[in-house]
Amino acid sequence: MAFFKKVDPKKQIHLVIAQMNSGDYLDAMKSCEKLMQKFPRHAEGSRLMGQVCEKLGNDRKASGFFRIAVEEKPIYANYLAYGNVCRRLNEPGKASELLEKALEASPD
């Protein structure tokens, strides 16, 4: 059974971040997809996948991943990412609501 590789979420996230930092967004997307196959509602994985989609110019797809991130972990960074992409998608009501929630969730 050696052909079934176990996916370690923390290692996969570190890999995605390294790929993004080096500008390798296509590989980062592949690595995120691998994580999301095993953990489809992983909050940090969803936010990273949303960020990769943004970098690749697909705000609509990014929006869906940021929505999952907010649903799974309603924290400042997730609300902010989702709100900003909604603003770019010309959804001002949704963007305003999410950015207000980001301020409420802010630790400062």
ABEGO torsion letter per residue (X at the ends): XAABBBBBAAAAAAAAAAAAAAGBAAAAAAAAAAAAAABAABAAAAAAAAAAAAAAGBAAAAAAAAAAAAAABBBAAAAAAAAAAAAAAGBAAAAAAAAAAAAAABAX
